[in-house]
Amino acid sequence: MAKREPEKAREKDYAFQLFEIRPLNFLIKPLKHVAIEKTVKTYFKIAGLWSGEFSYTVGRDTFKVKVKDILYIEIRDRKCILYPVNGGAVEFYGSLKEIYHEQLRRYDFLFIHASYVVNFDYISAISYSQLFLAESATPLPISQGRRNEIRERYYTIMKRRRV
């Protein structure tokens, strides 16, 4: 006859397994939208994905906007146009390539085209040659030379965030 482990020993083993997994929260069924949203926001804060700020200059003035509030940035006629999640647009001069590499790449933005840098958090669908943002019905093109790289980076980010 097999000897049963004492209940306390099993609880202790289970507790240490949780530390390896690093659970953020436990949600009890039935799931409530408010509880899910609170847990996701907590994760973003802990992961540092919502704490970052993007800075840009207009004339002699420097402005900051929270990274989480940027939908995408477009460059047109040497001007960068920042589209915030709440609507509108802000224009300033700059290099999209520098903006991406120096400020936004670490926050999971994707440089999908020479004219577009998009926030991964707002991508609702991605296909071979374009992607859709949650706040916009207009698709943005993925340049031919970046398609494989964008797909790989997109799935890498998804995989990393699931853990």
C-alpha positions as CSV (number, residue, x, y, z in Angstrom):
1,M,0.0,0.0,0.0
2,A,1.4,3.4,-1.0
3,K,2.1,5.9,1.7
4,R,0.1,9.2,1.4
5,E,2.0,12.4,1.5
6,P,0.8,14.6,4.4
7,E,-1.6,17.4,3.2
8,K,0.8,20.2,4.4
9,A,3.7,18.8,2.3
10,R,1.6,18.8,-0.8
11,E,0.4,22.4,-0.2
12,K,4.0,23.5,0.3
13,D,5.1,21.9,-3.0
14,Y,2.2,23.5,-4.8
15,A,3.1,26.9,-3.3
16,F,6.7,26.6,-4.5
17,Q,5.5,25.6,-8.0
18,L,3.5,28.8,-8.1
19,F,6.7,30.8,-7.5
20,E,8.2,29.2,-10.6
21,I,5.2,30.1,-12.7
22,R,4.9,33.6,-11.2
23,P,1.1,33.9,-11.3
24,L,-0.1,37.5,-11.3
25,N,-3.6,36.8,-10.0
26,F,-6.3,34.2,-9.7
27,L,-9.6,34.9,-11.4
28,I,-12.6,33.0,-10.2
29,K,-15.4,31.8,-12.5
30,P,-17.7,33.3,-13.7
31,L,-15.1,35.8,-15.0
32,K,-16.0,39.4,-14.7
33,H,-14.8,42.0,-17.3
34,V,-13.7,44.4,-14.5
35,A,-11.5,41.7,-12.9
36,I,-9.9,40.8,-16.2
37,E,-9.2,44.4,-17.1
38,K,-7.7,45.1,-13.7
39,T,-5.4,42.1,-13.9
40,V,-4.2,43.1,-17.4
41,K,-3.5,46.6,-16.4
42,T,-1.6,45.3,-13.4
43,Y,0.5,43.1,-15.7
44,F,1.3,46.0,-18.0
45,K,2.4,48.2,-15.0
46,I,4.6,45.4,-13.6
47,A,6.1,44.6,-17.1
48,G,6.8,48.3,-17.6
49,L,4.9,48.4,-20.8
50,W,2.6,51.3,-19.7
51,S,5.0,53.4,-17.7
52,G,7.1,54.6,-20.6
53,E,6.9,58.0,-22.2
54,F,7.6,59.2,-25.7
55,S,9.0,62.7,-26.1
56,Y,9.0,64.9,-29.1
57,T,9.8,68.5,-29.9
58,V,7.7,71.2,-31.7
59,G,9.7,74.3,-32.3
60,R,11.5,75.0,-29.0
61,D,9.0,73.1,-26.8
62,T,9.3,69.5,-25.8
63,F,6.2,67.4,-25.1
64,K,5.7,63.9,-23.6
65,V,3.0,61.4,-24.2
66,K,2.5,58.0,-22.5
67,V,3.6,55.2,-24.8
68,K,0.4,53.3,-24.1
69,D,-1.6,56.2,-25.5
70,I,0.1,56.1,-29.0
71,L,-1.9,54.2,-31.7
72,Y,0.8,54.8,-34.4
73,I,3.1,57.3,-35.9
74,E,3.3,58.1,-39.6
75,I,5.8,60.1,-41.6
76,R,4.6,62.3,-44.4
77,D,6.5,65.1,-46.2
78,R,9.3,64.9,-43.6
79,K,6.8,65.5,-40.8
80,C,6.0,62.8,-38.2
81,I,2.3,62.6,-37.3
82,L,1.5,61.0,-34.0
83,Y,-2.0,59.5,-33.7
84,P,-3.1,59.1,-30.1
85,V,-5.7,56.5,-29.1
86,N,-8.1,59.3,-28.1
87,G,-8.2,60.7,-31.6
88,G,-6.6,63.8,-33.2
89,A,-3.1,64.1,-34.5
90,V,0.1,65.8,-33.5
91,E,2.7,66.9,-36.1
92,F,6.5,67.4,-35.5
93,Y,9.7,67.0,-37.3
94,G,11.9,63.9,-36.8
95,S,13.2,60.7,-38.2
96,L,10.8,57.8,-37.9
97,K,13.8,55.3,-37.9
98,E,15.4,57.2,-35.0
99,I,12.1,57.4,-33.1
100,Y,11.6,53.7,-33.5
101,H,15.1,52.6,-32.5
102,E,15.7,55.1,-29.7
103,Q,12.3,55.3,-28.1
104,L,9.6,52.9,-29.2
105,R,11.1,49.5,-30.1
106,R,11.5,48.5,-26.5
107,Y,7.8,49.1,-26.0
108,D,6.8,46.5,-28.6
109,F,6.1,48.9,-31.5
110,L,6.5,47.5,-35.0
111,F,8.2,49.4,-37.8
112,I,6.0,48.0,-40.5
113,H,6.8,50.3,-43.4
114,A,9.2,53.3,-44.1
115,S,6.2,55.5,-43.2
116,Y,4.6,53.7,-40.2
117,V,5.4,52.6,-36.7
118,V,2.5,50.9,-34.9
119,N,1.8,50.0,-31.3
120,F,1.5,46.2,-31.0
121,D,-1.2,46.6,-28.3
122,Y,-3.7,48.1,-30.8
123,I,-3.2,45.6,-33.7
124,S,-6.5,43.8,-34.2
125,A,-5.6,41.8,-37.3
126,I,-2.5,41.1,-39.4
127,S,-2.3,39.6,-42.9
128,Y,0.5,39.1,-45.4
129,S,0.6,42.6,-46.7
130,Q,-1.3,44.8,-44.2
131,L,-2.5,45.1,-40.6
132,F,-5.6,46.6,-39.0
133,L,-5.6,48.7,-35.8
134,A,-8.4,48.3,-33.3
135,E,-9.2,52.0,-33.5
136,S,-9.2,52.3,-37.3
137,A,-11.0,50.7,-40.2
138,T,-8.2,51.7,-42.6
139,P,-5.5,49.1,-43.1
140,L,-1.8,50.0,-42.9
141,P,0.6,48.5,-45.4
142,I,3.4,46.2,-44.4
143,S,6.3,46.8,-46.8
144,Q,7.4,43.8,-48.9
145,G,10.9,43.8,-47.5
146,R,9.7,43.7,-43.9
147,R,6.9,41.2,-44.1
148,N,8.9,38.2,-42.7
149,E,10.5,40.3,-40.0
150,I,7.2,41.8,-38.9
151,R,5.5,38.4,-38.7
152,E,8.3,36.9,-36.7
153,R,8.5,39.9,-34.3
154,Y,4.7,39.9,-34.0
155,Y,4.5,36.3,-33.0
156,T,7.6,36.6,-30.7
157,I,5.9,39.4,-28.8
158,M,2.6,37.4,-28.6
159,K,4.5,34.4,-27.3
160,R,6.5,36.4,-24.7
161,R,3.4,38.1,-23.4
162,R,1.6,34.8,-22.9
163,V,4.2,33.7,-20.3
